[in-house]
Amino acid sequence: MTYVGTPTSRVDGRAKVTGTAKYAGEFSPDGLVHGFVVEATITCGRIVRLDTSEALQVKGVLDVLTHSHRPPLADNDEAWKDEVAPEGSPFRPLYDDSIKFNGQPIALVVADDWETAKFAATLVRVEYEQQAFTTDLEAERGNAAETDKPHKPRGNVATALAGAAVRHEADYVLPTEHHNPMELYASTVVWEGDGRLAVYDKTQGVQNVQKFLCSVFDKKPEDLRVLSPYVGGAFGSGLRPQYQVVLATLAALALKRSVRVVLTRQQMYGLGYRPMTIERVTLGANPDGTLDAVTHEAIAITSRYEDFARNDTGWAEQLYKSPNTRFSHKLVHVDVSTPCDMRAPGAASGVCALECAMDELAIALRLDPIELRLKCYSDRDQSEDLPYTSKQLRECYARGAEAFGWSRRNPTPRSTRDGKELVGWGMATGVWEALQMPVAVRIVLTSNGHAEVSCAASDIGTGTYTIVAQVAADALGLPIENIDVKLGDSSLPQAPVEGGSWMAASSAHAVLGAAEDIRQELARLAKALPGSPLADSPLADVILVDGMIAGKGEKSRAVSMADAMRYGKLERIEKQKLNQFAEDDSHARNTHSAVFAEVKVDEQLGVIRVTRVVSAVAAGRILNTKTGRSQIIGSVVWGIGMALHEETVMDHRFGRTMNPNIADYHIPVNADIHNIDVIFIPERDDFINRLGVKGLGEIGIVGVPAAIANAVYHATGKRVRRFPITLDKLIA
Ligand code: MOS
């Protein structure tokens, strides 16, 4: 293969850096008008009076939509459920007078320009009837209700813990975090006449949004197309249709013209987020350092109207050998909006707690943290008792440790200094799923040796355009410059939301399927060509290489694609294929990593710097070592944010977020990021799929917060279990 497995530059890189790549809020059809959202300032209750008269008098204001002044919206829960909706009753913007969370949209001011809409929004007068509310997970911990997620206990935990030689038990508290992608939530709805709409939306799934809008607005799919050619980061925030797309569509239908709604950074804090969780982990060990008992209980926040729960505890269930285990996942329903997926949902939080607990246990056992993990290493998935399709985690530990210099670590906390700074080294394990989903791809090959490859999937910045081009170029035997990839359009062949790290494997295999059909057609034509040098070659031995149709291993026996197509009187060959993965639950499918972190902590000020991270990742075949490395670096940066910076702070007296902006909500900036070394561990996987691809989007963050927390302990001798680890907690 020429391109697969190589550090290929992004095929959309030039468009992105030169600004020709257009995002949802950048399409400007004729007559475009702008909507600005008015948000509720109470947390729970109902709207008694909503007076828009003053706003409507502002010159340039066209309309103010409210729950009592708007086109019809579907009136049943089912119609509002998108393909990734959790259990419950989805939020419906501008539906009725009820207020379910602070910051809820209650009106949309539409004006000729955005500034006018924004100003007029300040003139919308609202009277509320307030009700008692609570937004505090910790205060409501006692009201947590068990979810019905399946948990398989093993053995007898109580007995094992009572008899354990060494025991560790602690709560790890992970705060609510908000997505802060560069691109704001944005939708531009183009009115195409007769009720037909083209919706440019910031989304991870155009067909999900299309189905959702069609059911909410009772539209036919042929009348409502959704596009997201480029996405400026999403990380889970664009999996579900967000409310601005409903509002923009509502306004377009009301005014019969094109409407754009872009949320402000502040308003984005009124939408989905990584839910705050209390992760309680108990570990019981035998004197030799093997595990005898593991319990993991997650208590997570959710809204009153939906049960959002992710897999926080399954990793502890699966990863390490332990005969006695118990797991549970509980939800606390409070007056907030529903959480949503955020990079490695469940794992980022759950594995953080597990891997901090493992570090604490290693210290209690006087064992090296890697040694402890090797003592309970499992070649089988412990929860399902299944073999893995592949698992090179041992290699991750070994190669990561070597690259980091782990053997030089003095295990004693506070033992290493660099000037005024205490130096700490910590490590942790990472784990994520290797999923694959049904995806269809269409390839149109033209006789000039160019191919258009298309699929509805969105490239959320992960590099889908590029890997699709790489796989297609190799499969069709064409230079990558001849491949034109079209993505992010609901009218293209089917794709689910881009998430869960499943799109690389899923789209790559759909490309292979369609390309195989093209190969067969070309091979048949080439063999039938009068005087063909391939006449005697079996069909299966005819390959596409260097723009030619050739005999396998005998490039000299070849026919040009153009000749074959001319012979067949074909200008183009079009094939569409749905990828096919055999249903098979005989193996566990996971990616793994070992993360090593060095921190330097100013002893007097408590300032923490993450000076080095080594992430050794085993994720099957890496389709593109350049974009793949970028994926992991980005994830490590977020892991640094999770460990040290990010926290959505709520004032529970008002149920309101106090830091809804990236001045007060801290995310790592360039000065926070130092050396990040990514090592891809060779991991051949002949079982999982033809190419042995597992996916990389999420594994990179898992384990990073714990590795840093463990390094902070090693540097300072102080264990912080409430994230983020800010300097006040260190010097307190
Ligand atoms: Mo990912 S959190 O499934 O976008």
Residues whose N, C-alpha, C, O or C-beta is under 5 A from the ligand:
A	BS01	MOS	F235 G236 D341 M342 R343 A344 P345 E498 G499 G500 S501
